[in-house]
Amino acid sequence: MSDKSTASITLAENSQCIEFIAGCPSLLHCLESMKIDVAFQCREGYCGACRATLVSGSVEYNEEPLAFVREGEILLCCCKPNGNVSIDLK
């Protein structure tokens, strides 16, 4: 895995900024690698347990999730940021 940063992830609840590293498989994986506790179950977009609010920016899905995703929400387990993003994990 390359250690080149491709985007920054800002956590809206505390303004913490995390660098998304090229080659990281998902936002969930990136957050876990930084020891940020995030709810999850399936890791494949089926259950929706890793649902978060996308405050700003955009993401692309590795695979279209099967769980229902409302406008303004993302599933952390199966997406990557398209540039800098701000997310709310609450």
C-alpha positions in Angstrom: 0.0 0.0 0.0 1.3 3.4 -0.9 1.6 5.9 1.9 0.6 8.8 -0.3 -2.4 10.9 1.0 -5.2 11.3 -1.5 -7.7 13.1 0.6 -8.5 14.4 4.1 -11.4 13.3 6.2 -12.7 15.7 8.7 -14.9 14.4 11.5 -17.6 17.0 12.0 -18.2 16.2 15.7 -14.7 17.2 16.8 -13.0 18.7 13.7 -10.4 15.9 13.8 -8.6 15.6 10.4 -7.4 12.2 9.1 -5.6 11.6 5.9 -7.0 9.0 3.5 -4.1 7.0 2.1 -4.0 5.8 -1.5 -4.7 2.0 -1.6 -6.9 2.1 1.5 -10.0 -0.1 0.7 -12.7 2.1 2.4 -13.4 5.0 4.7 -14.2 2.4 7.4 -10.8 0.8 7.1 -9.1 4.2 7.2 -11.0 5.2 10.3 -10.2 1.9 12.0 -6.5 2.2 11.2 -6.6 5.5 13.1 -8.2 3.8 16.1 -11.6 5.6 15.6 -14.4 3.5 16.9 -17.1 3.1 14.2 -20.1 0.8 14.2 -20.2 -1.9 11.5 -21.3 -5.4 10.8 -21.1 -6.8 7.3 -18.3 -4.6 5.7 -20.0 -5.0 2.3 -22.9 -2.5 2.1 -25.6 -5.0 3.0 -26.6 -4.0 6.5 -26.2 -0.2 6.8 -24.7 -0.4 10.3 -21.8 1.9 9.3 -24.1 4.6 8.1 -22.7 8.2 8.4 -23.7 11.6 7.3 -21.7 13.2 4.5 -21.5 16.9 5.6 -19.4 18.0 2.6 -17.5 16.5 -0.4 -18.4 13.4 -2.3 -17.6 9.7 -2.3 -17.5 6.9 -4.8 -18.7 3.4 -3.9 -16.5 0.3 -4.5 -19.7 -1.5 -5.2 -23.2 -0.1 -5.1 -24.6 -0.8 -1.6 -27.6 -3.0 -1.1 -28.7 -1.3 2.1 -30.9 1.7 1.7 -28.9 5.0 1.7 -30.8 8.3 2.2 -29.8 11.5 0.5 -26.8 12.9 2.5 -25.8 9.5 4.0 -22.9 7.2 3.1 -21.9 3.7 4.1 -18.3 3.8 5.3 -17.6 0.2 4.6 -17.8 0.4 0.9 -16.9 3.9 -0.2 -13.8 6.1 -0.7 -13.6 9.9 -0.8 -13.5 11.8 -4.0 -11.2 14.5 -2.6 -11.6 16.0 0.8 -14.7 15.1 2.8 -16.4 16.0 6.1 -18.4 13.3 7.8 -20.6 13.0 10.9 -20.4 9.6 12.6 -23.3 10.2 15.0 
